[in-house]
Amino acid sequence: MSRRKASFVAAVTAVLIFLSGCAGIKDSQAADLNRSKSLSLVFASDLHYLSPEMTDYGERFMAIIEQSDGKVTHYTPEIVQAFVSQILKAPPDAVILSGDLTLNGDEESHRELVELLRPLEEAGIGLFLMPGNHDVDGVAYRFSDDDVTAIDGISSDDFAEIYQSMGRQQAFSKDDSSLSYAVKLSEDLWIIMIDVNGYGAKGFISAQTLSWVKDQLRKARKSKATVIGVSHQNLLLHNKRFPFGYQIIGAEELIELYREYGVKLHFSGHMHMQHIKQLDGITDIVTSCLAVTPNQYGLLDIAPDRSMSYQTIPVDVPAWAAEKGITDGNLLRFSDYAMNFFDQATESQVLDVLESYKISQEDKEELKDFAVDVNRRYFSGTLTDLGPGLSLWQEKLPDAFFTPYFESMMEEPLRDMNHWSLGPS
């Protein structure tokens, strides 16, 4: 057994020991939530967890993820453990996970993730989650230096069974045609988890699910309850260059329901970037990928008058690693490591593009440096200015993918995407 796998087994064993001392807390969870006047909710998305049993962390696996989108996939077990540890130190009323819980939907990763998340549930924290497009009804993979082996991913029914206690069990209503469900965090604050990935939906919200959502909104209006919607794919279009595959197919009808019933806030994920979009009084907050720098989650504080404030918080992986006595230097300097890993992925993609153009080495360096900096800040929600480098891209590479991508960032005001607030309802 490798040292990393042995460490993981030890961590899971510690979780199970912890659980044995927590019996009885779960029974009071709903009552505790319903008694809340002020509420605090944590939102995380796109954990892309991969079990250590699904890879040997060898050269082939590392080459694949280094050429991918900048996720530190090889450290997702540590990120999740650090995330859970951090949440337990300042427990919110609920933790909401908006899909892509696993890298590619293998059963081993799903079942391990349940055990790593279980302390949140057993500590009396509401835990509500849903599948993303990577979680169900697809092909999963096992990685080794010898081969990349395709295996069966879990089905939508499997997902409902594995995560039964983490949302669906607490639901007061469930949609028969999807994995959507609704929960009450208090009598006047409801969460509607809108699934568009289960049972072959492939990002499309069906007429049946829309009808179910409308029924929940009618009930909420009658109860004078504030509703927050959650989905994996986005409610609003956050970048016009990426309309297909990111926004919910059929989102216009859901938006119209939100207008009709006064829903003001929605959370989503899927894009891996931290972004906030507003349309006609409706806000869609995209929570960035937990496996991508700066490895952060969102915290929503809700006052008794239902005014709200939102901020992002990075997972302090180095602090967790130090507490555990871990000596891996990457984990002890994880903020820098994850940022550099993301930057290197961007740099690799940019250099591949630049190689096909006859431009000077000096210009290549300037183009590359601009792209790396802007892309990181865009994904982390801190892009407040582009700087002077765009003009060189427009001059030298007007037709390259990256040039209109950078230009698209200016189609709305550049601003901080890590904070948001809403007045009393």
Secondary structure, DSSP 8 states (H G I E B T S, - for coil): --HHHHHHHHHHHHHHHHHHT-TTTGGGHHHHHHH-SSEEEEEEB---B--GGGB---HHHHHHHHTTTS--GGGHHHHHHHHHHHHHHS--SEEEEES--BSS--HHHHHHHHHHHHHHHHTT-EEEEE--TTTSSSEEEEE-SS-EEEEE---HHHHHHHTTTTTGGG-SEE-TTSS-EEEEEETTEEEEE--SSGGGTTTB--HHHHHHHHHHHHHHHHHT-EEEEE-SSBSS-S-TT--TTTB-BTHHHHHHHHHHHT--EEEE-SS-S-EEEEETTEEEEE--BTTSTT-EEEEEEE-TT--EEEEEEE--HHHHHHHTT---HHHHTHHHHHHHHHHHHHHHHHHHHHTTS---HHHHHHHHHHHHHHHHHHHHT--S---TTHHHHHHH-TTSTHHHHHHHGGGS-----SEEEE---
